[in-house]
Amino acid sequence: MNVTLIKKVDGRINRTTGLKVTTGLRVTAYCRVSTDDEDQKNSYESQKAYYKEKITSNPEWRYIEIYADEAISGTLDYKRNDFMKMIQDALDDKFDMIMTKSISRFARNTVDTLKYVRMLKEHNVAVFFEEEGINTLEMSGELLLTILSSVAQQESENTSTHVKLGLKMKKERGELIGFGGCLGYTYNPEDNTLTINEQEAEIVRLIYEKYLEGFGAESISKQLTKLGIKTPKGKAVWCETTVRKILKNEKYKGDVLQGKTFTIDPISHKRLSNMGEEDKYYISNHHEAIIDEETFEKVQQIMKERNGGRSASRKVGNVGRKYPMSNRIRCGFCGSTFTRRVYIFL
């Protein structure tokens, strides 16, 4: 029995043809910064300039366009447009190697890091992490990559914890956090204050007046649309839910409730309504009110009555919202509520 050694080919092999690749290594780079402040912008431009010079100065490499995402978190791969374009281009055999500063620049989620690295490896595309000195096409790189990407994910979670702690302290001091806009108020980000916008405030007052007159949220939304009044987002058509949110918003009586929603984890960044999972902070008399407290509380009481209770998956004691006199006429003998019915006789 004879055993003949067939030596491996030095260099790269084209996985499609099986032939040795004789052209220069096609190299690109991926850069990312997670915030848009001035220092990060400088870092962003510096990264791109650094990699372009590094790749073009190597005679054995061929420069391919650099991919870069600005002010995007590394935990959200689907929001990084250039990152996803780079992955697709790699699968389309447009380059042979990706250079990046570190694992945390590539991704801060261990699962995503390994998923994309393995996907690229199957297509013979290497990822070289400079700080860690890891080339993913080398067999020894997989274990080390798993460990270091786990460390990067833990770093992201620790950062999230510190940010949450800082925001909690600000809320305890009564500072306004994460204001997303409110019809009737103008927000000043420099001192976190709210001032009344009289033109918009008139719309808010009109909504509350109409509701107290007996009109429901659906009816009010139709009236606002008919009057040609723009929504808070500048649209021509009002929705019932928009009116309802305005009627429920405590900011109109000068108060602020913070912590209405919370983030599940720093990886998915998914937000849910806070039903008691996290602390809430109620700030009274935070700013000038558009609606007086008595009017606001009266509206809340009417909304509570109109929502009614629930019994056997059916609303009980529901006050109609579509017509002013809905559920307001009762039988003098049994107390039952009269309901509105339309009959068509042919």
SULUR-V967533 format. One record per residue. N is the residue number from 0. PHI is phi as a letter, one per 30 degrees, with the letter a starting at -180 (999 if undefined). PSI is psi in whole degrees, -180 to 180 (999 if undefined). OMEGA is omega in whole degrees, -180 to 180 (none if undefined). Layout:
n={N:N}
phi={PHI:PHI}
psi={PSI:PSI}
omega={OMEGA:OMEGA}
This chain:
n={0:1:2:3:4:5:6:7:8:9:10:11:12:13:14:15:16:17:18:19:20:21:22:23:24:25:26:27:28:29:30:31:32:33:34:35:36:37:38:39:40:41:42:43:44:45:46:47:48:49:50:51:52:53:54:55:56:57:58:59:60:61:62:63:64:65:66:67:68:69:70:71:72:73:74:75:76:77:78:79:80:81:82:83:84:85:86:87:88:89:90:91:92:93:94:95:96:97:98:99:100:101:102:103:104:105:106:107:108:109:110:111:112:113:114:115:116:117:118:119:120:121:122:123:124:125:126:127:128:129:130:131:132:133:134:135:136:137:138:139:140:141:142:143:144:145:146:147:148:149:150:151:152:153:154:155:156:157:158:159:160:161:162:163:164:165:166:167:168:169:170:171:172:173:174:175:176:177:178:179:180:181:182:183:184:185:186:187:188:189:190:191:192:193:194:195:196:197:198:199:200:201:202:203:204:205:206:207:208:209:210:211:212:213:214:215:216:217:218:219:220:221:222:223:224:225:226:227:228:229:230:231:232:233:234:235:236:237:238:239:240:241:242:243:244:245:246:247:248:249:250:251:252:253:254:255:256:257:258:259:260:261:262:263:264:265:266:267:268:269:270:271:272:273:274:275:276:277:278:279:280:281:282:283:284:285:286:287:288:289:290:291:292:293:294:295:296:297:298:299:300:301:302:303:304:305:306:307:308:309:310:311:312:313:314:315:316:317:318:319:320:321:322:323:324:325:326:327:328:329:330:331:332:333:334:335:336:337:338:339:340:341:342:343:344:345}
phi={999:c:c:c:d:c:d:d:d:d:j:c:c:d:d:d:c:i:c:d:d:c:d:d:d:d:b:b:b:b:b:a:b:c:b:c:d:d:d:d:d:d:d:d:d:d:d:d:d:d:d:d:d:d:d:d:d:c:d:c:c:c:d:c:e:d:c:a:b:c:h:b:d:d:d:c:d:d:c:c:d:d:d:d:d:d:d:d:d:d:d:d:i:c:a:c:b:c:c:b:d:a:d:d:d:d:a:c:c:e:d:d:e:d:d:d:d:d:d:d:d:d:c:i:c:c:c:c:c:d:d:d:i:c:c:d:d:d:d:d:d:d:d:d:d:d:d:d:d:d:d:d:d:d:d:d:d:d:d:d:d:d:d:d:d:d:d:d:d:d:d:d:d:i:d:d:b:i:d:c:j:a:e:j:b:c:c:c:d:d:c:h:c:c:b:d:c:e:d:d:d:d:d:d:d:d:d:d:d:d:d:d:d:j:d:d:d:d:d:d:d:d:d:d:d:d:d:i:d:d:d:e:c:i:d:d:c:d:c:e:d:d:d:d:d:d:d:c:d:d:d:d:c:j:c:b:c:c:j:d:b:b:c:d:a:d:c:d:h:d:c:b:d:d:c:k:d:b:d:c:b:c:c:d:h:d:a:d:d:c:c:d:d:d:d:d:d:d:d:d:d:d:d:d:d:d:d:i:c:b:b:h:i:b:d:c:i:d:c:e:c:d:b:e:c:d:i:c:c:b:d:d:c:c:i:d:d:d:c:d:b:c:c:c:c:c}
psi={124:137:120:128:124:104:149:157:128:126:-168:148:135:116:-16:-47:-22:5:158:136:122:-15:166:155:124:115:137:-179:154:128:149:141:147:-11:166:24:170:-42:-41:-36:-41:-41:-40:-49:-37:-41:-45:-43:-40:-48:-34:-43:-42:-42:-45:-24:-11:115:-19:-1:150:125:128:149:145:140:136:139:134:134:45:135:141:-12:-11:84:-39:-17:-8:95:-47:-34:-47:-35:-39:-43:-44:-41:-35:-42:-23:11:47:-13:169:-23:143:128:139:156:-49:172:-38:-26:-33:-48:149:12:118:-45:-46:-40:-52:-36:-50:-36:-44:-37:-45:-37:-37:-26:17:34:123:151:124:117:112:-52:-39:-15:37:129:118:-14:-10:138:-32:-10:-24:-49:-46:-38:-42:-44:-49:-35:-30:-39:-41:-38:-41:-37:-41:-41:-39:-42:-43:-40:-43:-39:-43:-41:-42:-42:-37:-42:-38:-41:-39:-28:-5:16:144:125:132:46:124:17:145:122:127:-12:148:129:131:106:-19:-41:12:45:156:131:148:132:102:-38:-45:-33:-33:-36:-43:-46:-39:-42:-45:-41:-46:-38:-41:-24:-12:-5:144:173:-38:-44:-41:-41:-38:-40:-42:-39:-43:-34:-9:20:133:150:170:-26:8:14:160:-29:127:148:153:-39:-34:-45:-42:-39:-39:-40:-25:-10:115:-14:-27:-14:13:6:166:129:116:144:26:-29:165:156:130:-51:162:-2:-55:-25:20:135:142:159:136:107:20:-1:-30:163:147:157:118:119:115:147:46:-35:176:134:148:-37:131:156:-39:-45:-44:-47:-34:-41:-41:-38:-43:-42:-39:-42:-40:-34:-36:-179:-172:134:125:46:26:137:138:138:27:131:124:150:-9:-36:144:-36:8:128:28:-5:121:153:132:-14:-51:-13:1:152:135:140:154:128:145:125:134:120:125:999}
omega={179:177:-180:179:174:-174:178:179:176:-180:-177:180:173:-174:180:-176:-177:-178:178:179:-177:179:-180:-180:179:-172:173:179:176:180:179:168:-172:178:-177:177:-171:-179:-180:177:177:178:-180:179:180:179:-178:180:-179:-177:178:180:-179:-178:-177:-179:179:-176:-179:-178:173:-176:174:-176:180:178:-176:176:-177:176:178:179:180:180:-178:-175:-176:178:-180:-174:-178:178:-180:177:179:179:180:178:178:179:177:176:179:176:-175:-177:176:175:177:-173:-177:178:-178:175:-179:177:177:179:-176:-178:-179:180:-178:-180:-177:178:180:177:180:-179:178:179:176:176:-178:170:-179:178:-173:-175:-179:-180:-177:171:-171:177:177:-176:-177:-174:-173:-179:-179:179:179:-179:-176:178:174:178:179:178:179:178:178:180:178:178:179:179:180:179:179:180:179:179:179:179:178:179:179:178:178:179:-180:-177:172:179:-175:180:-177:-180:179:-179:173:-176:176:-176:-177:179:177:-180:178:176:-176:171:-171:-179:178:-179:179:178:179:180:178:180:180:179:-180:-179:179:177:177:179:178:-178:180:-180:180:180:179:180:180:178:-180:180:179:179:-179:177:177:179:176:-180:-176:-176:178:175:178:-178:179:178:-179:179:179:-180:-179:-172:-178:-180:-177:174:174:-179:178:173:-180:-179:180:177:177:179:-177:-179:-178:-179:-179:-177:-179:-180:179:174:-178:180:-179:-180:-179:178:173:-179:-180:-179:180:177:-178:-177:-179:-177:173:-180:179:-173:-179:179:-179:-178:178:178:179:179:178:179:179:179:-179:178:178:176:178:178:-179:178:-180:179:179:178:-178:176:-177:-177:-172:-176:-176:-176:-180:176:178:178:-177:179:-179:-178:-176:179:180:-178:175:178:-178:178:177:178:179:-180:180:none}
